[in-house]
Amino acid sequence: MTSMSSFVVRSVRADEWRAAKELRLAALRDPIAQLAFLETYEQAVGQPDSFWQERVRRGAEGATGAQQLIAVGPDGEWVGGLVVLVEEPGTTDWAGFAVEQRQGHLVGVFMLPEHRGCGLTDVLFDAALEWAWEAADVERVRLIVHPDNARAQRFYRRVGFVPSGVTVPLGEGSDDSEAELEFVLEREPHP
């Protein structure tokens, strides 16, 4: 097994859109993808290069409203990633809910199966939370998880996230039994 110290967690650069696209497509091919992501492989693979370029540009190093972080192996392979979106009070989120406080929203969390369980996702989350608390100065960080995605829920609880009680419908026409769960992590007060 490769040592954890040989991995690097960092922000993507705008010119790395091809690698970001490949990691996203790998995530969408994962057997649990239908529970974890709002798009399908078929939807994503058909997107033009301009879509991927813009998507990565918005979360690239130096961006202020989002940050895409990746875990890179010693051979340069991207093995995992996530995106932190900043949501401003007075706006509405992607599901139409009012945003009441400046918050981070973790999306697109993925780790290649062969790198799960080794602690690398913890390192990725630590970097995401550090960016959210320090660079983005958010009051809390949230994420949305499918009720059937027990593995993800266990991980989120282990790193400090708790269910908020808010449920998010999966789509138009869905009922409460088809809703995802919001988990939150509140910022610790400054001393």
Secondary structure, 3 states (H helix, E strand, C coil): CCCHHHCEEEECCHHHHHHHHHHHHHHHHCCCHHHHCCCCHHHHHCCCHHHHHHHHHHHCCCCCCEEEEEEECCCCCEEEEEEEEEECCCCECCCCCECCCCEEEEEEEEECHHHCCCCHHHHHHHHHHHHHHHHCCCCEEEEEECCCCHHHHHHHHHCCCEEEEEEEECCCCCCHHHEEEEEEEECCCCC
